Amino acid sequence: MPALPPLRLGVNIDHVATVRNARGGKLPDPLRAAAIAAAAGADGITAHLREDRRHIVDGDIEGLTRELKIPLNLEMAATPEMIGIAVGHRPHAACLVPEKREERTTEGGLDAAGQHNHLKPLVARLRDAGIRVSLFIEADPRQLDAAVALGAPVVELHTGRYCELEGAAQNAELARLRKAAALCGKLGLECHAGHGLSYANVGPVAAIPEVRELNIGHFLVGEAIFVGLEKAILEMRRLMDEARAAGQAA
């Protein structure tokens, strides 16, 4: 069996900014968190610039674009404002997600199939700017086909439901993720995954051979309160790599 490709880890630093914004001022600094994550072995940094700027703000994106030595993935809603910001800063990647003002975090995947006409010119503008486009979607064949039709080379499978479920229901959702990841391979899509992943549940997702990247944020920032960000990332990387190796050996 050929060796599985390396599994990348993208660290989302949004909630470092959430803590900063709870009091105002400059601390804790998301750019410092990004530097620590990079030193600890993160392959990329993810930052979600929301319409209401509840955590990451425009100045953070400017600083990350200027100072990061590893790829920046700008997570954002599919709106003209956000596309303009992405094109202006030209991050390595832009991940289009659904966004509702009242939600605490991204709830569910983007309806790429139902929003084809809206998304098509936005995806094209990002690609023309040299930005790798990904779509945050459910593990649904219809959404994967839509990503191909839109010309998005990458999808990120929403793992939130898998992380919330237990027992047989969780196993069924994991099977759905595996099936969608396999379909990504057949369709020529690069497959990423993320949302809600923790030490307790990352292994089975990391072992899916078609998954090339995991994006994890809230859990790592929360764990960092107790052990520090570097140790939290190193442990996540260890668990990911062990699961990947076990999947290769199976």
C-alpha positions, 0 to 999 in steps of 0.5 A: 500500500502506498504511504498516506500523504502527510496530514496538515494541521491548521490552527484557528486563532479566533478565540485568542481574539475573543478573549482579547475583545472581551476586555478590549485592548491588545492582549492576548495578541492573536499574532503571538498565538500564531507565532507560537502555533507555527513554532509548535508545528502548525502547518497553517493558521486559520482566522475567521473575519466575521461581518461583526468583527466579534473576534478577529479584526481587520488589523489582525488580518493585516498583521498576519498577512505581513508577519506569518511565515506559514500559510494563512487561511482566511475563513469568511462569509461569501459576501462582496465585502469579504471577497474584497478583503481577501483579494486585497490581502491575498492570503494563501487560502480562503474558506467560504462558510455560512454565516449568521449574525446571531450564531455563536459559531459556524452552524452547519455547512455552506449550501454550495448546491443551492447557492451556485449562481451566487457563489460562482463569480465569488469563487472565480474572483478568488481564484483569479487572485491566486487564492486557493478556494475551499468550501466548508460543506456537509459530507453530502455528495450533492455538495461535493458535486457543486464544489466541482461545478463551482471550480473550488479545488478544496472542500472542508467537511463539517465534523461538528455533528460527528463530534457532538454524537455518541455511540452508534450515531457517531459511528454512522456519522463517521462512516458518512465522513469517510464516504464523502472523503473517498468521493472527494478523491474520485472527484479530484477535490482536496479534502479537509475536515474540521469543527469541534475536533478534540483529543478525544475524537480527532483520531478516527478523522485523522485516519481517513486516508483522503483527508489532507488537513484538519483545522482546529481552534476552539479546543486548542485555545481552551486547552492552552488555558491549562497547559499552554498553546505549545503543549496543546498543539504538540499533543494534538499533532501527536494524536493526529500522527499516531492515528494516521500511522495506525490507519496506514498499518491497518 
